[in-house]
Amino acid sequence: MTLYPAFAAYVKNAFQILGSVTAMSPGHCGFIMLPVFQKQTTDVARIKHRRAIEDFLIKGSMSYGQEVAVLYNKPDSGPRDGRPMSQVCVLTWHTSYKDSSPWSESDAMTSGRIGPYPLIRISDMVGYDEATRPSASARVEQRGVACASQLMEGLLEGMSVRDTDRVVWLDVIPNRQAEFARAALAKLLESPNATKTAKYVGLVREEKDSNLDVAPPKERPPSSTAAPTAETLGLSIIPMVKGKPSFPTSVLLNRFSEGSVEQDAIKEMEKAFHAEFGEVPSSRTTDKSASGDGDGHRSCQVCDYSVDEGLKPLDCSRRATLPTKPVAEFTQERLGAVPGKNGKPTMVLSADFHVWLLNTSEEPMDVPPGELFGFGTGEAEETTGLVWRLLSDRDILAFEKSPLPLCELLRKLTVEQGLMLKHYRWEVSSLTSKKTCIYKPNAVTAENGDVKKVSFGGLFGSNYHKVPRNKVAALTWEVQSASSPPKLMPVKPKVYLLAHLTIPAGSCVDLSAAEAA
């Protein structure tokens, strides 16, 4: 419903179908992308359309109020791109199942947001032609669905989906160019193992079915006005340092775990590269001036760790070994716990405010780096709370649910999103802003001993100094990026696991006591 359809009977029919489908099972829910403001309409019309959606949901005995913000980014947009960076959506289910819907456990519901997902350019869309350029309203209608495969995964995060479950996407009001259907098909073709249980069904108006009489291509065909790419030009792109070809070893190796088959393949590729182009000395140098010196430092796609006495940031891809003890011997009083599921360990906060991971299964459990828990709702404070201040560009941040140092994040944004950053190392102490972020979460009490991961940190109450801050588990601020102008913005504090852990069967580890790991 990003662009509210003009055909009233069509909209009424769609909500009747949605009501019938949600009434069939507690496992069924509706996802509605609410109207957004655009130049062709007014705020009054947008509010009117939103009220109409609410009325349809109430008449169909469907819930309302479970709003989810879908966040977007525009990595390739210019300064005049006025498309919104977010869109309010609604997850709805039949009121008969208000206390039993499994969708209430999804990360989208508990956190109230998903994304950010990229918005594509209009020239990359199916059916685009410069001679018949679509109107602004048509471009607005296309927003969001270009990232349909990521949106699918985002809505399912946190859900207990088993291999035997059937996931069906019923597209009640398809997009004009069926972008959601094309993205769903591409996902099935490209990742059959990851989505083998997913099905897609689209409902198309009878007079529109001529547009979908053939299967869409796996990839959108380039138009005559599309920008040339490496594939269309028949070129291989390689980084250049001071006019010489350079193999981006660290960039590629950091994408895979140490000793993996992929890393071995990259090392062989590096040998072949050096045999063809020759090996050049390492160019891990920092751009000393803000304006650059013209020697090609911006082409160097690695961070310079020769400065600051050779100090390097924490390697979050390493494997840490912590002392373990049998779960049967874990007798501490529990303030609350997040039950383990889908191969994840149970997380417990003991009475002495130590965070434990328990593997109650009969198999060893590998826990990768990533988010452990959040602190739920709260507010920014100026005196007491969870304190965070950026001290160095080696400090660990969380970007798109992955922990990495600030300098590597800047390099990633420069290389992958084209942000105009001058160098990959930053003297944080010289920044004009000395602002300290303080977040005061609301206290949480465990009901029946269990809490949700998103609010587990609220169990600490006012004991902020006991939140883990070590090399294995630490308080980490999530950030999001904006490209116009380029900037990073802190969003919310979480506690992240900063290393790979292997927990033996029937054992547990104390993350709060991991200072030396």
Secondary structure as the mmCIF struct_conf table of DSSP 4:
data_model
#
loop_
_struct_conf.conf_type_id
_struct_conf.id
_struct_conf.beg_label_comp_id
_struct_conf.beg_label_asym_id
_struct_conf.beg_label_seq_id
_struct_conf.end_label_comp_id
_struct_conf.end_label_asym_id
_struct_conf.end_label_seq_id
BEND BEND1 LEU A 3 LEU A 3
BEND BEND2 ALA A 6 ALA A 6
HELX_RH_AL_P HELX_RH_AL_P1 ALA A 8 MET A 24
TURN_TY1_P TURN_TY1_P1 PRO A 26 GLY A 27
STRN STRN1 GLY A 30 MET A 33
TURN_TY1_P TURN_TY1_P2 LYS A 39 GLN A 40
BEND BEND3 THR A 41 THR A 41
HELX_RH_AL_P HELX_RH_AL_P2 ASP A 43 LYS A 59
TURN_TY1_P TURN_TY1_P3 GLY A 60 SER A 61
STRN STRN2 MET A 62 MET A 62
STRN STRN3 GLU A 67 ASN A 73
TURN_TY1_P TURN_TY1_P4 PRO A 75 ASP A 76
TURN_TY1_P TURN_TY1_P5 PRO A 79 ARG A 80
BEND BEND4 MET A 85 MET A 85
STRN STRN4 SER A 86 THR A 92
STRN STRN5 HIS A 94 HIS A 94
HELX_RH_3T_P HELX_RH_3T_P1 THR A 95 TYR A 97
TURN_TY1_P TURN_TY1_P6 LYS A 98 SER A 100
HELX_RH_3T_P HELX_RH_3T_P2 PRO A 102 GLU A 105
BEND BEND5 SER A 106 SER A 106
HELX_RH_AL_P HELX_RH_AL_P3 ASP A 107 SER A 111
BEND BEND6 GLY A 112 GLY A 112
STRN STRN6 ARG A 113 PRO A 118
HELX_LH_PP_P HELX_LH_PP_P1 LEU A 119 ARG A 121
HELX_RH_3T_P HELX_RH_3T_P3 ILE A 122 ASP A 124
BEND BEND7 MET A 125 MET A 125
TURN_TY1_P TURN_TY1_P7 VAL A 126 GLY A 127
HELX_RH_3T_P HELX_RH_3T_P4 GLU A 130 THR A 132
HELX_LH_PP_P HELX_LH_PP_P2 ARG A 133 SER A 135
HELX_RH_AL_P HELX_RH_AL_P4 ALA A 136 GLN A 142
TURN_TY1_P TURN_TY1_P8 ARG A 143 GLY A 144
HELX_RH_3T_P HELX_RH_3T_P5 VAL A 145 CYS A 147
HELX_RH_AL_P HELX_RH_AL_P5 ALA A 148 LEU A 156
TURN_TY1_P TURN_TY1_P9 GLU A 157 GLY A 158
TURN_TY1_P TURN_TY1_P10 ASP A 163 THR A 164
STRN STRN7 VAL A 167 ASP A 171
BEND BEND8 VAL A 172 ILE A 173
TURN_TY1_P TURN_TY1_P11 ARG A 176 GLN A 177
HELX_RH_AL_P HELX_RH_AL_P6 GLU A 179 GLU A 190
TURN_TY1_P TURN_TY1_P12 PRO A 192 THR A 197
STRN STRN8 ALA A 198 GLY A 202
HELX_RH_3T_P HELX_RH_3T_P6 GLU A 206 LEU A 212
BEND BEND9 ASP A 213 VAL A 214
HELX_LH_PP_P HELX_LH_PP_P3 ALA A 215 PRO A 217
BEND BEND10 LYS A 218 GLU A 219
HELX_LH_PP_P HELX_LH_PP_P4 ARG A 220 SER A 223
TURN_TY1_P TURN_TY1_P13 SER A 224 THR A 225
BEND BEND11 ALA A 226 ALA A 226
HELX_LH_PP_P HELX_LH_PP_P5 ALA A 227 PRO A 228
HELX_RH_AL_P HELX_RH_AL_P7 ALA A 230 LEU A 233
TURN_TY1_P TURN_TY1_P14 GLY A 234 GLY A 234
STRN STRN9 MET A 240 VAL A 241
TURN_TY1_P TURN_TY1_P15 LYS A 242 GLY A 243
STRN STRN10 LYS A 244 PRO A 245
HELX_RH_AL_P HELX_RH_AL_P8 THR A 249 LEU A 253
TURN_TY1_P TURN_TY1_P16 ASN A 254 ARG A 255
BEND BEND12 PHE A 256 PHE A 256
TURN_TY1_P TURN_TY1_P17 GLU A 258 GLY A 259
HELX_RH_AL_P HELX_RH_AL_P9 VAL A 261 PHE A 277
BEND BEND13 SER A 289 SER A 289
TURN_TY1_P TURN_TY1_P18 ALA A 290 SER A 291
BEND BEND14 GLY A 294 GLY A 296
HELX_RH_3T_P HELX_RH_3T_P7 HIS A 297 SER A 299
BEND BEND15 VAL A 302 VAL A 302
BEND BEND16 SER A 306 VAL A 307
HELX_RH_3T_P HELX_RH_3T_P8 ASP A 308 GLY A 310
TURN_TY1_P TURN_TY1_P19 CYS A 316 SER A 317
BEND BEND17 ARG A 318 ARG A 318
STRN STRN11 ARG A 319 ARG A 319
STRN STRN12 THR A 324 PRO A 326
HELX_RH_3T_P HELX_RH_3T_P9 VAL A 327 GLU A 329
HELX_LH_PP_P HELX_LH_PP_P6 GLN A 332 GLU A 333
STRN STRN13 ARG A 334 VAL A 338
TURN_TY1_P TURN_TY1_P20 ASN A 342 GLY A 343
STRN STRN14 THR A 346 SER A 350
TURN_TY1_P TURN_TY1_P21 ALA A 351 ASP A 352
STRN STRN15 VAL A 355 ASN A 359
BEND BEND18 SER A 361 GLU A 363
STRN STRN16 MET A 365 VAL A 367
BEND BEND19 PRO A 369 PRO A 369
STRN STRN17 GLY A 370 GLY A 374
BEND BEND20 THR A 377 THR A 377
STRN STRN18 GLY A 378 ALA A 380
BEND BEND21 GLU A 382 GLY A 385
STRN STRN19 LEU A 386 TRP A 388
TURN_TY1_P TURN_TY1_P22 ASP A 393 ARG A 394
BEND BEND22 ASP A 395 ASP A 395
STRN STRN20 ILE A 396 PHE A 399
TURN_TY1_P TURN_TY1_P23 GLU A 400 LYS A 401
STRN STRN21 SER A 402 PRO A 405
HELX_RH_AL_P HELX_RH_AL_P10 LEU A 406 GLN A 417
BEND BEND23 LYS A 422 LYS A 422
BEND BEND24 TYR A 424 TYR A 424
HELX_RH_3T_P HELX_RH_3T_P10 VAL A 428 SER A 430
BEND BEND25 THR A 432 THR A 432
STRN STRN22 CYS A 437 PRO A 441
HELX_LH_PP_P HELX_LH_PP_P7 ASN A 442 ALA A 443
STRN STRN23 GLU A 447 GLU A 447
TURN_TY1_P TURN_TY1_P24 ASN A 448 GLY A 449
STRN STRN24 ASP A 450 ASP A 450
HELX_RH_3T_P HELX_RH_3T_P11 LYS A 453 PHE A 460
TURN_TY1_P TURN_TY1_P25 GLY A 461 SER A 462
HELX_RH_3T_P HELX_RH_3T_P12 TYR A 464 LYS A 466
BEND BEND26 VAL A 467 VAL A 467
STRN STRN25 ARG A 469 ARG A 469
BEND BEND27 ASN A 470 VAL A 472
STRN STRN26 ALA A 473 SER A 483
TURN_TY1_P TURN_TY1_P26 SER A 484 PRO A 485
STRN STRN27 PRO A 486 LEU A 497
BEND BEND28 ALA A 499 ALA A 499
STRN STRN28 HIS A 500 HIS A 500
STRN STRN29 LEU A 501 ILE A 503
TURN_TY1_P TURN_TY1_P27 ALA A 505 GLY A 506
STRN STRN30 SER A 507 ASP A 510
HELX_RH_3T_P HELX_RH_3T_P13 LEU A 511 ALA A 513
TURN_TY1_P TURN_TY1_P28 GLU A 515 ALA A 516
#
